[in-house]
């Protein structure tokens, strides 16, 4: 798969026999995947995805970093990824110039997109203008969940902020994952016998609702069982600072400064303030038992 960054539009070149899928693709959720799969199955030649390095509108955190998206596109069998660098010049570009200076130069045989794809200054360009300028434009309707609700990146963000990572993973078609570097924390977990990795995010990911989650942590391609707390540690801290701390089962190696990823499987409980550190430790031990049971049997205890 070839990744092409587009900034100097004088250098945009035609790609032979290109079918092009257009979109922001934050999350590359099951609706996005269906669109890309449909395009691949209805194209002869090269399949390209056209997207942007950053969302064109202000959002509260990303579901996927740009690197995440590129890797998912590769898994979906895409041949080319065209990435627009959304600087000030591009944001001021009219929808007509967007088509003339970029899309027309790529000369796609077919274009595929969702019904709400917008482009150009103030998002004035729409799918109807694409149909005027290209002979074959295919508009796929939204993908809905089992309740008939539209699956969208914004809806998935809401699920994550509600702590509903189980439904999030169904809509994404994979486990929601954040990445970052392990930084120095206060060492409270170590003093209780549960050393944790304190995660500093590598991108502006959507952070799940405060609470305790059963997770998987990946270190150098090694996937490990883990338990993650997102919150302010009210039992032992009063600085009101949100932290993401992960306890990794059966792991003792030094992690400071290393990049890891944390994947959220299910939410166990809210974060709570306990009357003593003894009560906190007892709850952590119970959380660990619940996590082990989940990993071993694929369900929650007493379910």
N, C-alpha and C positions, 0 to 999 in steps of 0.2 A: 504494500500500500504506500502511495506517495502522498506526502503532506505538503501543500503549497500555500504559503502565506501571501496574501494579496494586499499590498500597500501602494505601490507605484502602478497605477492602472494602465500606464503606457506599456507595461510589460506583461499584460494579460494575454495569453496565447490560447488558440483553439486546441481542444483535445479531441482527437478523432473518435467518432461513434460514441459520444458521451451522453448518458442519461443523468440528469442532475436532480437531486433531492434537496429542497430548500427548507431551512428552519433554524431556530435558535438551539433546539435540542438539549436544553438544560435537563439533566437527569437521564436522557436517552431512555425514557420509560417505555412500557410495552406498546403504547400508541405510536411512539416514534419508531420503535423496532418494526411494527407492523407496516408502517409507511415505507421504510427502507427495504424490507423484505418484498413488499409488493412491487417496488420499483425494480429490484433485482430480478424478480420472476417475470417481469414484463419488459425487459430490456435486452437488447443484443449489443454487446460491445462493452464499453467501460462504464462502471457505475461510480458516480461522484456524489459526495455530500458537500453542500455549500452552507457554511455557518459563520459564526462571528466569535472573535476571541472573548468578548464579553457580551452579556445581555444588552439589548438595545434600550431597555427600560429599567428603571431602578427597581431592584428586588432585595428582599431581606435574606441574603445569603444564597450560595449556590448549592445545587444538589450534586453537581459534578464539577471538578476542575477541568480546564481545557485538556490537560494530559489524560484525565479519566475518560473524557469523551472520545479522544482520539483512539484510545485502546479499545473502547467498546465498538467504535466504527470498524476497526480492524477485525474484531470478532464477528461482526455482522457481514463480513465479506466485501467491504467497500474497496474500490480500487484507488480512488483519489479523494482527499479531503481538502477542500478549498476554504481557507480561513481568512476572513476580512479582519484587518486590524482597525478597530473602531476608534480612530483618533478624531480630532475636531473637524478635520477636512471631510472625513467620511460622513460624520453626523450631519453636516450641512448639505450633503449631496442630494439633489432632487431625485425623485423616484424614476424620472425619465432618464437621467444620466446614469443612475444605477443600472438600468437595463442596457443602455447604449454602451457604456464604458466597461461594463463587467460581464453581464450575462450574455450579451450578443457576441462579445469577443470569444467567450468560451464555446459558443455555437452548439448548444446542446440539441440533440435530436428530440429528446423528450424531457419535460419538466414535471416533477411530482412535488406536491406540498399539501399542507392542511388548509382548510378554508379560511383560517384567520391569519395567514402569513402576511406580514406587513413589512414595508421597506421604504427607504428614502426619507428625506427630511420630514420630521413630524409624522412619520409612518403614513404618508399619504398614498403610497403605492399599495395595491391589493392584487388579489388573484385575477380579477376581471381585466386589469391592464395586462397582466401576463398573457392572458388568453388572446388579447388583441395583437400582441407582439410575437407570439410563438405559435406554431401550427399544432403542436401536441402538448397540451398542459392537462395533467390529471390531478384532480382535487379529491383527496380522500377525506371522508367524514371522520368525526371523532371516534375514538374507542371508548366504550363505556364499561364500567365494572358490573358486577352481578346485580347491583341495585339500580342500574340504569344511570349512574352518575358519570359525568364526563371525567375521564382520566386526563389530568393536566399537570404541568409542573407546579403551578400555583397551588393546586389542591394537595399535591404531595408535600409541599412545604408546610401546609396547614397540618397535615397528619403528623409530620415530624415534630412540629412545635407542640402538638397535643400529646406527644409521647407514643403515638400509635405506630410503632415501627413495624409491627406485624403486617398491618394493612399497607404500609409504605412499601414493604418488600414485595408484596403481591403486585402492586401497581408498577413498581420499577422492573419487576421480572428478575430481580437479584437482590442481594442484601445491601442495605444502605451502609455506605462506608465513608468514613472521614480519615484524613491523613494528616500527619504532623510530626514534629520532632519532640523527643522526650527532653523535658527541661527540669531543672532543679526545683523541687517542691520544698515543703516544710519538714518532710520526713516523718509526719505523724503516723502514716501507715506502717512504717518500719518499726516504730516504737510499740505498736500494737501486735506486731508479728505478721502484718499483712503489707509488705512493701508494694507500693504502687508506682506506675509510670505516669508522670504528670505531662499531659499532652498539650503542646502549643501548636495550633492548627497552621498548616502550610498554605491554606487558602480560606476564603470567606465562606466556609460551609454553613449550611443551616444546622444549628446545634439542637439536638433533641431536648424536650422538656426535662427540667430537673428531675432526677430520680436515679434509681439503680436499674441497670440493664444487664441481661446476659448477652455477652458479646464473644466474638472471635477476634484475636489480634494476630496480625501477620507481621513477622520480622524476618527479613531476608528470605522471602518466599516460604517461610515456615509458618503454618497456621496453628495457633494455640488457643485453648480454651481460656476464657477470661470473664471478669466481672467488672463493669464500669459504673462509676458514680459520677453524675453530673450535678454539681450543686455548690453550695457555699460552706459545707461542713459546719453546720450551726452548733453541733455538740462541742467542738474543739476549737472553733475560730469565730471571731466577731468582726472580721474585716470586710465581710459581705462580698468577697471576690469569688466569681464563678470559676470553677476549675473542672477539668475533665481528667479523672484519675482512674487508671485501669490496673486491677490486680490480675496478674497472669499466672494461671495454675502451673505448678511444677516447673518454674522458671526462675533461675537465680542470677543470670548473667547481667553485666553492667549495660545499661541502655542509654545513659545520658548522651545527648547529642545525636542519637540515631533516629532515623525516620521509621515510623511504624504506621500501620493502618488499623483502625478499629471498626469492626462490622457489627451492627446492632441487630440482634435476633428477636428479643422480646423484652418488654418492660416488666420488672418485678414489682416495684413499689415506688411510692413517693420518698423523697429525702425527708428525714425526720430529725428533730432535736431530742436527744435522749437525756435522761436525768443524770447519767454518769457514763464514763468511758467503759465501765463494765457492761452496761446495757448495750452500748454501741457494739462492743466486741461480740456479744452474744447474738446480736442481730446480723452482723457480718458473717458469723459462722453459719447461721440459718440461711442467709443468702447463698453462701457457698454450697450448702447442701442442696438447695433448690436448683442451683445452676448445674451441679453434677448430675442430678436426677434428670434434668432437661436434656443434657448432652447424651446421657446413657439411654434414655427412653423416649426422647422426642416430645415430651409433654411436661406440664407443670405437675408438681406434687399435689395430691388430693383433687386432681382434675378428672 
